[in-house]
Amino acid sequence: MLLGIGICLTAAYWQYQKAMFYQAPASQVRHMQGTFLNQYSHFLDNQTLNGQAGYAVITPFQYETDIFLVNRGFVGYDSRDVLPTIQAVTGEVTIEGQLKQHHKPLLLNNRLQDPLKARIQFVDEKYFSSITSQAVSDEIFMQKSGPGLLQAFPETQPYLSHHRHQAYALQWFLLAICGGIIWLLASIKRGKKNA
């Protein structure tokens, strides 16, 4: 019973932490001044916007001594056999957006080569580090305005809000209390029998 109570309290704390995470303010809008490395632009496959299939354009961006991968937004296509043409952004520019963590998806075979070299199935900063010969940040800069922006992706809301996580935390906590009451009543009953 004590083990079950401990598990319920741990789950309640975990759900409470998740609720606090969703209540945290969204990452602040940032500005970066630098240059796009247009020759390393790639097209992230399997993207949709307003029902249209297309790509997210990922272009490395030299910001001071660091390189960030910039998601410049959505571009549709007419044929998967030819990549869309996007205009290069030259010179030093200032862009605005948000830095976001990205996670490499679980793939059964990540060695498959796309016939179109600039088309990628996932963002891998190690790959971009190898082609640029410089370390690339593991965060993606989601561009919201500035030169080079295509069609910006809308902000996505999390599937579970902080209210649901708070409710789950309360449920786990109440289960722990119920377990404690049952354990206490069983102990009192057993004590009376022994007496």
C-alpha positions as CSV (number, residue, x, y, z in Angstrom):
1,M,0.0,0.0,0.0
2,L,2.8,2.4,0.8
3,L,4.4,1.7,-2.5
4,G,1.1,2.5,-4.3
5,I,0.8,5.7,-2.3
6,G,4.3,6.7,-3.3
7,I,3.6,6.0,-6.9
8,C,0.4,8.1,-6.8
9,L,2.2,11.0,-5.1
10,T,5.0,10.8,-7.7
11,A,2.5,10.9,-10.6
12,A,0.7,13.8,-9.0
13,Y,4.0,15.8,-8.7
14,W,4.9,14.9,-12.3
15,Q,1.5,16.1,-13.6
16,Y,1.8,19.3,-11.5
17,Q,5.2,20.0,-13.1
18,K,3.7,19.6,-16.5
19,A,0.9,22.0,-15.7
20,M,3.5,24.6,-14.5
21,F,5.4,24.1,-17.8
22,Y,2.4,24.9,-19.9
23,Q,1.6,27.9,-17.8
24,A,5.1,29.3,-18.3
25,P,5.1,32.3,-20.7
26,A,6.0,31.5,-24.3
27,S,9.5,32.1,-25.4
28,Q,10.2,35.7,-26.1
29,V,10.5,37.1,-29.6
30,R,14.2,37.6,-30.5
31,H,16.0,39.5,-33.2
32,M,19.1,38.3,-35.0
33,Q,21.3,40.3,-37.3
34,G,23.5,38.3,-39.7
35,T,23.6,36.6,-43.1
36,F,21.8,33.7,-44.6
37,L,24.0,30.9,-45.9
38,N,21.7,30.4,-48.9
39,Q,23.8,27.7,-50.5
40,Y,22.9,25.3,-47.6
41,S,19.1,25.8,-47.8
42,H,17.2,22.5,-47.5
43,F,13.6,21.5,-47.8
44,L,12.0,19.7,-44.8
45,D,9.5,17.2,-46.3
46,N,6.0,16.3,-45.2
47,Q,4.7,19.7,-44.2
48,T,1.2,21.1,-44.8
49,L,-0.4,24.5,-44.5
50,N,-4.1,25.2,-45.0
51,G,-4.5,21.8,-46.7
52,Q,-1.6,22.2,-49.2
53,A,1.4,19.9,-49.2
54,G,4.8,21.3,-49.3
55,Y,8.1,21.9,-47.4
56,A,9.5,24.0,-44.6
57,V,12.6,25.9,-45.9
58,I,15.5,25.5,-43.5
59,T,18.4,27.8,-44.1
60,P,21.5,28.2,-41.9
61,F,22.0,31.8,-40.6
62,Q,25.3,33.2,-39.5
63,Y,24.7,35.3,-36.3
64,E,28.0,36.7,-34.9
65,T,30.1,33.6,-34.3
66,D,27.2,31.2,-34.2
67,I,25.1,29.4,-36.8
68,F,21.4,28.9,-36.3
69,L,19.0,26.9,-38.5
70,V,16.2,29.2,-39.5
71,N,12.8,27.8,-40.4
72,R,11.8,30.4,-43.0
73,G,8.3,29.1,-43.4
74,F,6.2,27.1,-45.8
75,V,6.5,26.7,-49.5
76,G,4.1,24.5,-51.6
77,Y,5.0,22.4,-54.6
78,D,3.4,21.3,-57.8
79,S,5.6,18.2,-58.3
80,R,7.7,16.2,-55.9
81,D,10.2,15.5,-58.7
82,V,11.4,19.2,-58.7
83,L,12.2,21.3,-55.6
84,P,10.6,24.8,-55.5
85,T,12.7,27.8,-56.4
86,I,13.2,30.2,-53.5
87,Q,14.8,33.6,-53.7
88,A,18.2,33.9,-52.0
89,V,18.5,36.6,-49.3
90,T,21.8,38.5,-49.7
91,G,23.7,40.8,-47.4
92,E,23.3,41.4,-43.7
93,V,19.7,41.3,-42.5
94,T,17.7,41.4,-39.3
95,I,15.1,38.7,-38.7
96,E,12.6,38.2,-35.9
97,G,11.3,35.0,-34.4
98,Q,11.5,32.5,-31.6
99,L,14.1,29.9,-30.7
100,K,12.6,26.4,-30.2
101,Q,14.0,23.1,-29.3
102,H,13.5,20.3,-31.8
103,H,13.7,16.6,-31.4
104,K,14.9,14.1,-33.9
105,P,12.1,11.6,-34.7
106,L,12.5,7.9,-34.1
107,L,13.4,6.3,-37.4
108,L,13.8,2.7,-38.3
109,N,16.3,3.5,-41.1
110,N,17.9,7.0,-41.1
111,R,20.4,6.1,-43.8
112,L,17.9,6.4,-46.7
113,Q,19.1,8.9,-49.2
114,D,16.5,11.1,-50.9
115,P,17.0,11.4,-54.7
116,L,16.8,15.2,-54.3
117,K,19.8,16.0,-52.1
118,A,18.4,19.2,-50.7
119,R,15.2,17.5,-49.4
120,I,15.4,16.2,-45.9
121,Q,13.0,14.1,-43.8
122,F,14.1,15.6,-40.4
123,V,16.3,18.4,-39.1
124,D,19.7,17.1,-38.0
125,E,22.1,19.8,-36.7
126,K,25.1,17.4,-37.0
127,Y,24.4,17.1,-40.8
128,F,24.3,20.9,-41.2
129,S,27.5,21.1,-39.1
130,S,29.2,18.8,-41.5
131,I,28.2,20.6,-44.6
132,T,29.0,24.1,-43.2
133,S,32.2,23.0,-41.5
134,Q,31.0,24.9,-38.3
135,A,29.1,23.9,-35.2
136,V,25.4,24.5,-35.6
137,S,23.0,25.3,-32.7
138,D,20.6,22.5,-31.7
139,E,17.8,25.0,-31.5
140,I,15.7,26.1,-34.5
141,F,14.9,29.8,-35.1
142,M,11.2,30.0,-36.2
143,Q,11.2,33.1,-38.3
144,K,8.1,35.4,-37.9
145,S,9.2,38.5,-39.9
146,G,12.0,39.9,-41.9
147,P,13.7,39.3,-45.2
148,G,13.5,35.7,-46.5
149,L,10.3,34.9,-44.7
150,L,8.0,32.7,-46.8
151,Q,4.6,31.7,-45.4
152,A,4.9,31.6,-41.6
153,F,3.6,28.5,-39.8
154,P,0.8,29.4,-37.3
155,E,1.5,28.9,-33.6
156,T,0.4,25.5,-32.4
157,Q,-1.3,25.0,-29.1
158,P,-0.4,22.0,-27.0
159,Y,-3.0,19.1,-27.1
160,L,-3.2,19.1,-23.3
161,S,-3.7,22.4,-21.5
162,H,-2.4,23.2,-18.0
163,H,-5.9,22.8,-16.7
164,R,-6.0,19.1,-17.7
165,H,-2.6,18.5,-16.1
166,Q,-3.8,20.1,-12.9
167,A,-6.8,17.9,-12.9
168,Y,-4.7,14.8,-13.5
169,A,-2.4,15.9,-10.6
170,L,-5.4,16.3,-8.3
171,Q,-6.7,12.8,-9.3
172,W,-3.4,11.2,-8.4
173,F,-3.2,13.1,-5.2
174,L,-6.7,12.0,-4.2
175,L,-5.9,8.4,-5.0
176,A,-2.9,8.7,-2.7
177,I,-5.2,10.1,0.1
178,C,-7.7,7.3,-0.5
179,G,-4.8,4.7,-0.3
180,G,-3.7,6.3,3.0
181,I,-7.2,6.2,4.5
182,I,-7.6,2.6,3.5
183,W,-4.2,1.7,4.9
184,L,-5.0,3.6,8.2
185,L,-8.4,1.9,8.6
186,A,-7.0,-1.6,7.8
187,S,-4.3,-1.0,10.4
188,I,-6.8,0.1,13.1
189,K,-9.0,-3.0,12.3
190,R,-6.0,-5.3,12.5
191,G,-5.0,-3.7,15.8
192,K,-8.4,-4.3,17.3
193,K,-8.4,-8.0,16.2
194,N,-5.0,-8.5,17.8
195,A,-6.2,-6.9,21.0
